[in-house]
């Protein structure tokens, strides 16, 4: 049996899994991975509530300070495609620690930023580190766990990713209200140092291939392509729709570059930066589509929910953040159960049921009235969270069901890119739907709360429809459980 990536002595085999759960080495690996990436995951959402404060204290307009968020997301998107080559060239352990160091340097620089441009540059460095961290984490976990335990292990390491979009804004609000904004970044320092120490102590050196060559042309097509698409979609709300040059130009350039990369990758196969031939496996291709659509269900609705609570109900930003924490509680209820069921019965019916549950929880907000009882809102959020938690874990795991160990880095890049584009697309589409509905409501109802409520009800209706569509597509997922996998030597 191959040596565990956790054992400090690579020649020593890991403990065998027991009937009660994963072996000790996988538990320790999960802890190492969670500690290392929790800062990167939360930083993608925690900063949103601090933008107004940052703009005021750094004397920068919103058009400039929004690059604190946009720059981070773009740097992350650009970095993701190189993780496969980096893992092969340096080995998983070294790539992981390098990414942590990059994120740590960016966090320290952000904490000492003296103006908006210096903060934006620091956030670019942070984003580059985060873009490498998250796919490398998947590579390490899949190589150590094998397919038989993917569901259970993914349920553990997905915790930061599940809770980040919900609890990040709450934590950001608390920091901004009670501490200096710099603490948003300084809090990452002890987490990164702890992650580095744990990785140095517990991660065994992973075999590397010094001869691995970087597909330079593929990188020149894929990274700018993803960045252009993400940037174009991120500008939809500010531009007031898709039909604007600042949206269409980067989006069109991004799509052309992505199409050129895809055609070339299919032609050269395994020599490409990302081997797109893996999408012939139905489990991976359907999972990628559903991860894209989950952006509509999760990130799109996360745009609507706090706005509804503040604009229609009149809740404060802090109160809205605390209410949204109920969705995180729902995610916690189901992620472990979903992981265990995934290992036993396969992903299809778990994901179908999960997205239908998301639809039910979202449909409750189609009655987006100002007097919607708080208990109804909290119950609907718990239900939504339960569905999202149950869907996310199998979707993370199913991508590797029919993937050989050597192709895991490619699969990680494909799924991470799908998530990135889906989150941006979901936010953009629902922002346009909401803006259009609000414009119509002003004509019909004036500036009354009734018009606001109708607009949000329509937008939540679309979000519900997207969740139902995801459930239908999930019928294409494999019905079988995981088959054994040989870990890479």
Buried (B, 14 or more C-beta within 10 A) or exposed (E): EBBBBBBEEBEEEBBEBEEEBBBBBBBBBBBBBBBBBBBBBBBBBBBBBBBEBBBEBBEBEEEBBBBBBBBBBBBBBBBBBBBBBBBBBBBBBBBBBBBBBBBBBBBBBBBEBEEBEBBBBBBBBBBBBBBBBBBBBBBBBBBBBBBBBBBBBBBBBBBBBBBBBBBBBBBBBBBBEEEEBBBBBBBBBEBBEBBBEBBEEBBBEBBBEEEEEBBEBBBBBBBBBBBBBBBBBBBBBBBBBBEBEEBBBBBBBBBEBBEBBBEBBEEBEEEBBBBBBBBEBBBBBBBBBBBBBBBBBBBBBBBBBBBBBBBBBEBEBBBBBBBBBBBBBBBBBBBBBBBBBBBEBBBBBBBBBBBBBBBBBBBBBBEBBEEBEEEEBBBBBBBBBBBBBBBBBBBBBBBBBBBBBEBBBBBBBBBBBBBBBBBBBBBBBBBBBBBBBBEBBBEEBEEEBBBBBBBBBBBBBBBBBBBBBBBEBBEBBBEEBBEEBEBBE
